[in-house]
């Protein structure tokens, strides 16, 4: 694993990379509040088979937030991602994404489908704000409180901020957890700020996925869906049905997994990548 910084649109952008340049490239987009190390276990398992490039998106990890909150809207942000990829000389790639990153991944396909060889969405891209019913102001208030909260110890931070209750843990995920930390005045804070979360939430409400999914061109899209909590099963089924109807994505429900599906079951995503994105197998189940 190597970590480095490039400059895009006069802004420092932090990159985490595994593998070598002679291998097929996977570009990883993390979820709201996460960092490039969100994909650490998957990348370490596949580093001999793929070159894996994970971005710290603006306002996350070691990449500074956009000065203008409107730059978090779909087109400015996906244009920024495309500029980053051009600087890295990545012309074609496979797209792996989680949560908010999956919304960006789908929007990216609208203008740049020729560059994307295949798309795997990890529990994201289907969470329509209209279907899930929380108002923009309610959601903004929640994230502002959540992202600006703090705890007294590292163990508390791991237990409250990094891992879900009873979630599997590993040394690699603990390392990913350190990337989520901002230590300030002896308190352990979430690294991303409430203002960043607010800008992203407002952008997601402004351009609901249902508005642009019909514009996503035909593509190889695989969606892996969490099944916990079970009380969201009905709305989850409705939302994934909409995604399938609009994009013809293949939907896979993964039992006993939460929203951090790739942390609960990294083996499922690793196997999916090998199955769909290894030469000779990629198109076998589409």
N, C-alpha and C positions, 0 to 999 in steps of 0.2 A: 504494500500500500504506500502510495506517495500522495502528499498534500501540497498544493501550490496555489499561487494567485496569478490571475491574468487581469488585464484591464479591458473593460467593455463599456462603451458610452461614458468614458471618463470616470468609471467606477471600478474599484477593486472587486474581483469576483473570486471566491474561494472554491477550489475544485479538489475532489478526492478521486484518485484513480487506482485501479488494480489491473493486472494483466499487462500485455505488451501490444505495441501498435500494429503488429502483423496479424492480430486476431480480429474476428468480427466485433463490432462495437455495440455495446448497450449503453444508452443514456438514461440515467435515473433521476426522476423528479420526486422529491419528498413531499410529505403532507404539511399542512399548516402547523407551525410550531416545532417542526423537526429539523434535521440537518442531513447532509450527505451521508453521514455514518448510519442513518436509518437502515441502509442496505448492506451493512458490514458482513453479516453472516452469509448472505446470498453471494456477495462479491468474493469473499474468501473461498467459498466452495467452488466458484466458477472461474477463478483467476487464471487457470491454465487453459481455459476454453474460450474465453471472451476478454476483450478489453472493456472495462467497465468504468464509465465516467459518471460521477455523481456531483451535482451542483449544490452548493449552498445558495438557495434562492434569496432574493433581496429581503433584508430584514431578518435573516436566519443565519445561524452559525457565525462565520467570519465574513459574511458579505453584508455590507451596510444596507440599511433600508433605503428605498426610493424617497427622495425629498418630496415628490409630488404624489399624494395618495392615489390620484387617478391613473398613475402608471401601473397600478396593480390590476387594472381592468384587462380583459382577455387579450385584446390585440396588442396593446403596448407591451405587455409582459411576454407574450409568446414571440413577438418580434425581437425582444431583448434576448430571449433564449436562443432564437435562431442566430442572432449576431454572435453570441457566445460560441455556438457550435461552429460558425464560420471561422472565428479566430482560432479555434482548436483544430481546424481543417477536417472536421467530421462531415462528410458529404452524405453518407447513408448510414443508418443505424437502426437498431431495435430499441423501442421505447418501453421502459419499465417505470411504473409510477404508483404512488400511494395517495389516496384521499384527494386533497386539493390538487396535488400534482397530476392526478388522473384527469381532472377537469381541464387543466392546462394541456395535457397530452392530447385529449380529444379535440380541443380547439386548434391546436397546432396542426392537426391533420387537414383542417379546412383549407389552409393555404400552402401546406408543405407535405402533402401526402406522398409525393414522389420521393421524398427523402427517408421515409419511415418504412422499414422492411417488415415490421410486425409490432403489435402493441399489446402489452399485458397491463391491465389495470388491477391494482390491489385495493379492493373495497373502496372504490372511488369512481367518480364520473357519473354516478346515478343519483346522488343525493340532491334532488330538486328542492330548492327552498320553498317552492309552492306546495309540494306534496308533504314536506315535513312540518310545515305550518308555523314555525317560529318567526315572529316579525324581525325585521332588520334591527330595530332598536333593542329588542329583548336579547337578540344574539350578540350584538355589540356590547351590551352591558355585561353579559356573561363572560365574554372573552377578556374584556378590560379588567374585570375582577380577577379572573383566573390567571392571566399572564402577568399581572403585577403583584400577585401574592408571593410570599416567601416562607421558608421554614428555617429551623435553627441548626440542623445537622445534615450531613451527607446521607446518612441512613434514612432520615425522614424524607429527603428529596427523592431518593430511589423509591421508597415505598409509596409516596403520594404523587410525585410528578412523573416518574419514569415508567413504573410498572403498574399494570392493572392488578387488582387483588387476585392472588393465587396464580398469577401468570408465570410461565416458565422464565428462568433467568439463566444467564450465561456470562462468562468473562467478556465476551465480545459485546454483548448488549450493555454490560456495565460501562464499557468504553464508549459506546454510543451515548450512554447517559451522561458521561462527563462533558460531551459536546453540547448538551442541553443546558448546561449550568452557567449562571452568572453570579459570581460571589461579590457581594457588595455590603460593606459595613458589617461584616461577620455573618450575614444572612445569605441563604441559598435561594436564588431567584431563577425563574425561567429565563433562558437566554433571549428569546424573542420578546419584544415589547407589546404592550396593549395597543399602541398606536398602529403597529404593523398588522396585528390581528384585526383591528377595526377596519383598516383600509381594505384588507382582503375580504372580510365578511361583506362589506358594502359592495365590493366589486362582484361578488358571487350573487348577491341579491339583484344587482343592476342587470347582469347578464345571466339569467338562470339557465342551467344546462338544457332545459326543455326548449329554450329559444333557439339554440344553435345546433342541437343534435341532428335535426333534419338536414343540415348543411354538411355534416361529416360525410366524406365520400366513401364508397365501398372500400373496405380495408380488412386486414386480418387483425381482429380485436378479440382478445380473451379477457373476460372479467371474472375475477375470483372474489367471492362475496363472503363476508363474515356472517355467522349465524347467531351470535350473541350480541346483545341480550335478546332472549326469545320473545319478549313482549313487543318487539319491533318487527316480528316476522311478516305481518300482513303488509305494512307500509313498505318494507324492504322488497317483498315480492312484487308489489305494484310498481315500485320505482325501477327495479331491474327489468320488469316486463317492458316498461316504456323504453328503456335503453335498447333492449333487444329489438323491439319493433322499429325503432328509428335508425339503428345502425347495423342490425343483423349481427351484433356481437354475440359470441358464445358465452353463456353464463354458467359458472361453476360455483355451487355452494359448498363451502368447506366446513364440515361439522365441528362444533365445539371451538370455534375461533371468534375472537373479538376483532375490533376495528384494526388493531395492529396485527393483522393476520400473518404478515411476513415475519413477525417475531414469535407468534404462537406456533406457526407451522412453516418455517423456512423451507423445509423439505418439499412441501407442495409447490412452492414457487420455483425452487431449483429444478424440480422434475419438469414443470411446465416449460421452463426456458429450454431445457435440453430437448424436450419433445417437439416443441413448435419451432425452435430457432436453430436446431442443428441441421446442417445440410442433408437433404434426402428425407428428413422426417417432418420438416416444417409445415408442409401442406397436407399431411396425411389425415388430419382429423378436422379439417375445416369444412 
